[in-house]
Structure formats: C-alpha cells, structure tokens
C-alpha cells in the first residue's frame, strides 16, 4: 500500500501535472485550448447539420418530380436516397 501511495504522490507532483488549483484557474493558454476545442466541436456539429439539410433539400426536390421526369434523369423514386448519398455509400 505504501508503494502505491508514493507512486500516486509522485505522479501528482510530476512536471506538467495539473493541481486542483490549476483546474480552477487555468492559464490563458489552457483556456484558449479549451475554447478552441469547444468551437471546433460546435463547428463540426453545425457542418453536419448543414450537410444533412442540404441533402434533404435535394431529396425533397427529386421527390417533387413526376415519375417521368425522374426516368428522364435515369432515376426511379426508390433510388433517390442512393442517388443523393452516392458519395457516402460507394
């Protein structure tokens, strides 16, 4: 048991280890890294939303066509999702 306590104390005092005070009052660089990570994750979610929204608009536009108009484009109604998402499925 003494060995594990010593190891945990050494790990807590190691260079670069954060103390509870560091977590409460992060340095400006640490705060900037956290904000960067937050905004990057928000941006990824927003990009995914826009991509899905854009593809849904394509599906809606193709579904609004008549079967004859779809055939003229080489599509059938049941193949619309495959056509719209073809870059992700193949």
Residue pairs with C-beta under 8 A, 6 or more apart in sequence:
11 17
12 19
22 30
26 34
55 84
55 85
58 84
59 80
59 81
59 84
62 70
62 75
62 80
62 83
62 84
63 77
63 80
65 73
67 76
67 77
70 76
70 77
70 80
75 83
82 89
